[in-house]
Amino acid sequence: MTQRLYIPGDAAAVAVGADQVAAALAPHAAAKGVAIVRNGSRGAHELETLVEIDAPQGRVGYGPIDVEDVATLAPVLFDAGPHPKRVGRPEELPFFKKQTRLTFARCGVIDPQSLDEYRAAGGMKGLEKAQSLQQAALIDQILQSGLRGRGGAGFPTAIKMKTTAEAKAPRKFVVCNADEGDSGTFADRMLMEGDPFLLIEGMAIAATAIGAYKGFVYIRSEYPHAIRAMQKAVETARKAGYLGDTFDIEIRVGAGAYVCGEETALLDSLEGKRGQVRPKPPLPAIQGLFGAPTLINNVLTLAALPFILTEGAAAYKDYGMGRSRGTMPIQLAGDIKNGGLFETAFGMSLGELVNDIGGGTQTGRPVRAVQVGGPLGAYFPPSYFDTPFDYEAFTAKDGLIGHGGIVVFNDTVNMARQARFAMEFCTVESCGKCTPCRIGSVRGRETIEKIMAGEDVEANLEILTDLCNTMKFGSLCALGGFIPYPVMSAVRHFPEDFRACARALEPVG
C-alpha cells in the first residue's frame, strides 16, 4: 500500500498556510513515491498546519508546520523521525483522548472526497438500515435516541420528522441549514469540508423518514471551501447511485444574511425572495418550501443520524445527561489557548471546557466572561463555570447552548461595549419584518450609548430592561427575541461596567 502524507485542506488550516506547506512538500513526496491527501482538520487549531505521515505504529503528526519548517522536516518526515514539532500519534494527545467522537469520528482521518474510504470506515450503513425500515419504525429509532436539534432550539428531531411525514402532500423537501453565522462557530464548515458524505447520508436518511424526493443544502457564501467540497461529494454520490433516482440534493449559496439562519427566512431565500421571517403557523413541516411540507435541520443534527441508525438508538442515548442525549461538537474560540473543535457527551462543565480543555486564555490574563451560543447567547461569569453543558441547565441560568460555540473574553473586556455590540448587531442583521426587532434594536443601541455617556444611568437601565422584555416577547423570531440574553446578562453580571461612566462624572469631595 502506498504511503500517504496528510495535509489538511480545511479552510482554517489553509488560512495559516496549509496550501503553501503542501506545495513545498509535494516534490519531496513525489521523490519518495508518497501520495499527498488533503484531509479535513482534526480540530486542534493550535496545531495547524498539522502534517501527518503513515508509519508502522500508526499515523504520526507534526505541527504546527509553517512553510519555513519544510527544509528541516522533509529529511525526517517520511520515516516519521524526530523533529522539534513532532507530536506523535494525534489521537493520543490529551485534547483528543478526552473527546467522544461520534459525529466527527472520520473528520481529519479519511480522504474527505473518497467515497470508498467513507464506506470502509462504516459510512452508508446507516442509510442501508434506514431503507430497510418502515417510516414509522425509522422515526421511532430517532425518537428513542433522544436526538434534539443542534441548531440552537434543541427541539426533538423525531417530532419534526413525524409531523412532516404525516403531512399529506404530493412532494416534500429536506433542507439542511448550513448558514453557520454565529460568532465562534465552525463545526458545520469543518464537517462539510472534512466528511461531506456524512451529511449526504444523514440527509438521505431524513428523506427516507419523511418521504422527500429532493433536498437542499443552504451554505453561506463565506464558505467557498465547503461549497466546493459539498458540490464535489454530491456529484460523486450521484454517480455511485446514492442520489438521483428517488432522492437528490442541490447545493444553494446564501448571501450571508444572519437572519437566514432562521428557518422561515431561509425558505424565503431558497425561493429567490428577500430573506424575511414568516409568521407561524403554518409550520414549515406543514407548509414550507414552495408551500410543501419541509423538514429543516442544521448540519450537526442531520450528521448525527447515520450513527443512530448504524449503532442503534440506545448506543446514542447512552451518552449525555437529562434530556440532552448524545454528543455535542463544542467550538472553543476567543482568547483561549487550545482553540478548536471538542466533541463530547453533554454534561461536562463550562469551567472544565474553558480551563481544562481550552487551557485558559492565550494571553495568560484571567477569564472575565464567556459567551455561549453565538451573538444571541448570554455572557456567563466564572461563578457560573460549574454549569453543565446541557440545554436545561443553561436555560435555568438564562443562557442557551445554541450551536455550541464558546467565546472566551479576558479581564480587559468592557461589557457595556459588548451589550452595545449586541444591539448594533441586531440593527444591522434584522430583516425588518417586525417592529420590536427593527425599531427596538436601534433604540436599544441608543439607550446603551446614553448609559455609556453617563446620562441618567439608572433611569436608562430601567428603560433598557423594559425594552429587552418587549423584544424578548414581541419579536417574530429568535434574532430579536434572544438579543436580550447577551444584553441583560451583561447588565446583571457586570453592572460595574454600566455604572462606571456615571461614577466618573460624579463631583469629587
SVG drawing of the C-alpha trace seen along z (x, -y; Angstrom):
<svg xmlns="http://www.w3.org/2000/svg" viewBox="-53 -68 70 72">
<polyline fill="none" stroke="black" stroke-width="0.4" points="0.0,0.0 1.3,-3.4 2.5,-5.5 0.4,-8.7 1.1,-12.2 -1.9,-14.0 -2.0,-17.8 -5.4,-19.5 -7.3,-21.3 -9.6,-22.7 -10.2,-26.4 -8.7,-27.1 -5.5,-25.3 -5.4,-27.0 -5.7,-30.3 -2.4,-29.6 -0.5,-28.3 -1.5,-24.7 -1.5,-25.2 2.0,-26.6 3.1,-23.7 1.6,-21.2 3.2,-22.8 6.6,-22.8 6.3,-19.1 5.0,-18.0 8.4,-17.4 9.7,-15.6 6.7,-13.3 6.9,-12.6 10.6,-11.7 9.6,-9.1 6.5,-7.9 4.3,-9.1 0.7,-10.3 -0.5,-13.5 -4.0,-13.5 -5.7,-16.9 -7.8,-15.7 -10.0,-17.7 -8.9,-19.2 -8.9,-17.1 -9.9,-20.3 -6.9,-21.2 -6.3,-24.6 -3.1,-25.4 -1.5,-22.5 -2.4,-23.7 -1.0,-23.1 -0.9,-19.5 1.1,-17.3 0.7,-13.5 2.5,-10.6 1.7,-6.9 4.1,-4.9 4.2,-1.3 2.9,-2.4 0.1,-4.4 -0.1,-8.0 2.5,-10.4 1.8,-14.1 4.0,-17.2 2.6,-20.6 2.1,-23.5 4.1,-23.4 4.9,-26.5 6.5,-26.6 9.7,-27.6 9.8,-24.2 9.8,-22.1 13.6,-22.3 14.2,-20.6 11.0,-18.4 11.4,-16.8 14.5,-14.8 12.9,-13.0 9.2,-13.2 8.8,-10.0 10.5,-7.8 8.4,-9.5 11.6,-10.6 12.4,-13.1 11.7,-16.8 11.0,-19.7 7.4,-19.8 6.8,-16.1 3.6,-15.5 3.3,-11.7 0.0,-10.0 -2.6,-12.7 -5.3,-10.6 -3.0,-10.1 -2.8,-13.8 -4.9,-14.9 -7.1,-17.2 -8.3,-14.2 -8.1,-11.5 -10.7,-13.3 -13.2,-13.5 -16.1,-11.3 -16.2,-11.5 -19.4,-10.2 -20.2,-12.8 -16.6,-13.8 -15.1,-10.3 -13.8,-10.4 -13.1,-14.1 -9.4,-14.7 -8.8,-10.9 -10.0,-9.9 -9.8,-11.5 -13.0,-13.6 -13.6,-13.1 -13.2,-9.4 -16.5,-7.5 -14.6,-4.2 -12.8,-5.4 -16.0,-6.7 -17.7,-3.3 -14.6,-1.4 -14.9,-3.5 -18.6,-2.4 -20.2,-5.0 -23.6,-4.3 -24.5,-1.5 -27.0,-3.8 -28.7,-4.6 -28.9,-0.9 -30.5,-0.3 -32.9,-3.2 -34.1,-1.9 -34.9,1.5 -37.3,-0.1 -40.8,-1.3 -41.2,-5.1 -42.8,-4.8 -40.1,-2.4 -37.3,-4.7 -38.7,-7.7 -39.2,-5.8 -35.4,-4.9 -34.6,-8.6 -37.2,-9.4 -35.7,-6.7 -32.2,-8.1 -33.3,-11.4 -31.7,-13.5 -32.5,-17.2 -31.8,-19.9 -28.2,-21.1 -29.0,-24.5 -29.9,-26.1 -33.5,-25.5 -32.9,-21.9 -36.3,-20.7 -36.8,-16.9 -35.7,-15.9 -38.2,-13.0 -41.2,-15.2 -40.3,-17.4 -39.9,-14.3 -43.2,-12.8 -45.1,-16.0 -43.6,-16.2 -44.1,-12.5 -47.8,-12.7 -48.5,-15.8 -50.4,-14.9 -48.8,-16.4 -47.5,-15.2 -44.0,-16.4 -41.8,-17.0 -38.4,-18.5 -35.4,-18.1 -33.5,-21.4 -30.1,-21.5 -29.4,-24.8 -25.6,-25.3 -25.8,-29.1 -23.5,-28.9 -23.3,-32.6 -22.8,-32.5 -19.5,-34.0 -17.1,-31.4 -18.7,-28.5 -17.2,-26.5 -18.4,-22.9 -20.6,-22.9 -17.9,-24.1 -15.4,-21.6 -17.7,-18.7 -18.7,-19.7 -15.0,-20.1 -13.7,-17.1 -16.5,-14.5 -19.1,-15.6 -20.6,-12.2 -21.7,-12.0 -24.1,-15.0 -25.3,-13.4 -26.0,-10.2 -27.8,-12.0 -30.0,-13.9 -30.8,-10.7 -31.9,-9.1 -34.1,-12.1 -35.6,-11.9 -36.4,-8.2 -38.1,-9.1 -40.5,-11.7 -40.8,-10.6 -38.9,-13.5 -37.7,-13.4 -35.4,-16.5 -33.0,-18.1 -31.2,-21.4 -28.1,-22.4 -28.1,-26.1 -24.5,-27.2 -23.4,-30.8 -21.2,-32.4 -18.4,-33.0 -17.7,-29.2 -16.2,-28.7 -14.2,-25.6 -17.2,-23.9 -19.3,-24.8 -16.8,-23.2 -16.4,-20.1 -20.2,-19.5 -20.7,-20.0 -18.0,-17.5 -19.2,-15.0 -22.8,-15.3 -21.6,-14.6 -19.7,-11.5 -22.7,-10.2 -24.9,-10.7 -22.6,-8.7 -22.4,-6.0 -26.2,-5.7 -26.8,-7.1 -28.5,-10.1 -30.5,-10.8 -33.5,-8.4 -35.6,-8.7 -33.8,-11.5 -31.4,-14.1 -29.5,-17.0 -28.9,-20.5 -26.4,-23.0 -27.6,-26.6 -25.4,-29.5 -26.8,-32.2 -25.6,-35.8 -24.5,-35.8 -27.6,-37.3 -27.6,-36.2 -31.4,-36.2 -31.4,-33.5 -30.2,-31.1 -33.9,-31.3 -35.7,-28.5 -38.5,-30.5 -36.2,-33.3 -34.0,-30.6 -37.0,-29.2 -37.8,-32.7 -34.2,-32.9 -34.3,-29.5 -37.4,-30.6 -35.5,-33.5 -37.1,-36.1 -35.5,-38.5 -34.9,-36.6 -37.6,-37.6 -39.1,-35.8 -42.6,-34.2 -45.2,-34.2 -46.1,-30.8 -48.4,-28.9 -48.2,-27.4 -45.1,-25.5 -42.6,-24.6 -43.3,-20.9 -46.8,-21.5 -46.2,-24.3 -42.6,-25.1 -40.5,-25.4 -42.7,-26.3 -45.7,-25.5 -44.8,-21.9 -44.1,-20.1 -40.4,-20.6 -38.0,-19.2 -35.4,-21.7 -32.4,-20.8 -28.9,-22.0 -25.7,-20.2 -24.9,-18.7 -28.4,-17.3 -28.5,-15.6 -25.0,-14.3 -25.9,-12.6 -28.5,-10.3 -26.0,-7.8 -24.5,-6.8 -28.0,-6.4 -29.1,-4.1 -25.8,-2.2 -25.2,-1.6 -28.8,-1.9 -30.8,-4.4 -29.7,-3.0 -26.0,-3.4 -26.5,-7.1 -28.8,-7.8 -26.2,-6.2 -24.2,-9.4 -25.3,-12.7 -27.4,-13.8 -31.1,-14.5 -32.9,-15.3 -29.7,-16.2 -28.6,-13.0 -25.7,-12.1 -22.7,-14.3 -22.2,-18.0 -19.4,-19.3 -18.3,-22.3 -16.2,-25.0 -13.7,-26.9 -12.7,-30.3 -11.8,-33.8 -8.9,-34.4 -8.3,-30.7 -5.1,-28.7 -6.3,-25.4 -8.9,-26.6 -10.7,-24.2 -13.5,-21.6 -14.1,-19.4 -16.8,-16.7 -18.0,-15.4 -21.1,-14.0 -23.5,-16.5 -22.7,-17.1 -19.1,-18.4 -19.0,-21.7 -18.4,-25.0 -15.3,-25.5 -13.8,-22.2 -14.3,-23.1 -12.7,-26.5 -9.9,-25.9 -9.0,-22.2 -9.7,-21.5 -9.2,-25.0 -6.2,-25.7 -7.5,-29.1 -6.6,-32.3 -3.9,-32.5 -2.8,-35.8 -2.5,-34.5 -4.9,-37.0 -7.9,-36.0 -11.1,-34.9 -13.8,-37.5 -16.7,-36.4 -17.7,-33.5 -20.4,-33.8 -22.0,-30.6 -24.4,-30.3 -23.2,-33.0 -24.1,-36.7 -27.5,-35.8 -26.0,-33.9 -25.7,-35.1 -22.4,-36.1 -21.5,-33.9 -19.0,-35.0 -16.6,-32.5 -19.0,-32.0 -21.2,-30.1 -18.4,-27.7 -20.0,-24.8 -22.9,-24.8 -23.0,-21.5 -23.2,-21.8 -26.8,-20.8 -29.9,-22.5 -31.9,-22.7 -29.0,-23.7 -28.2,-26.7 -31.9,-27.7 -32.2,-27.7 -29.5,-30.3 -31.0,-32.4 -28.5,-31.2 -28.5,-29.0 -26.2,-26.5 -27.1,-27.5 -24.8,-25.9 -22.2,-25.1 -19.8,-28.0 -17.9,-29.2 -16.1,-32.6 -13.8,-33.5 -13.1,-37.1 -10.3,-38.1 -10.4,-40.8 -9.8,-43.7 -13.3,-43.4 -15.8,-46.1 -19.2,-44.5 -21.1,-47.7 -19.5,-47.8 -20.4,-44.1 -24.0,-44.9 -24.0,-47.8 -22.5,-45.4 -25.4,-43.0 -28.0,-45.7 -25.9,-47.0 -25.6,-43.5 -29.4,-43.2 -29.9,-46.5 -27.7,-45.5 -29.0,-41.9 -32.7,-42.5 -34.9,-41.5 -37.2,-44.4 -40.4,-42.3 -41.4,-43.1 -41.3,-46.3 -39.7,-45.1 -36.6,-43.9 -36.4,-46.6 -37.0,-49.6 -36.2,-48.1 -32.6,-47.3 -32.0,-50.9 -33.5,-52.3 -31.5,-49.7 -28.2,-50.8 -29.1,-54.5 -30.0,-53.8 -26.8,-51.9 -24.8,-54.8 -26.6,-57.1 -25.6,-54.8 -22.0,-54.7 -22.0,-58.5 -23.2,-58.6 -26.6,-60.1 -29.3,-59.3 -27.8,-55.9 -30.3,-54.3 -33.3,-55.6 -31.9,-54.4 -31.1,-51.0 -34.8,-50.7 -35.7,-51.7 -33.2,-49.1 -34.7,-46.4 -38.3,-47.2 -37.1,-47.4 -35.4,-44.0 -38.6,-42.4 -40.6,-43.9 -38.1,-42.4 -38.0,-39.1 -41.7,-38.5 -42.8,-40.6 -40.3,-39.6 -41.3,-37.2 -38.1,-35.2 -35.1,-34.4 -33.0,-37.3 -34.9,-40.0 -36.2,-37.6 -32.8,-36.4 -30.8,-39.7 -31.9,-40.5 -29.9,-37.5 -26.4,-39.0 -27.6,-42.5 -29.3,-41.7 -26.7,-39.1 -24.0,-41.8 -26.1,-44.2 -26.8,-41.5 -23.3,-40.0 -21.2,-43.1 -23.1,-46.1 -19.9,-48.0 -19.2,-48.5 -22.5,-50.2 -22.2,-52.5 -18.5,-53.3 -19.2,-56.3 -21.8,-57.7 -19.2,-57.5 -16.6,-59.1 -18.9,-62.1 -19.7,-62.5 -18.1,-65.6 -15.1,-64.9 -15.4,-65.9"/>
</svg>
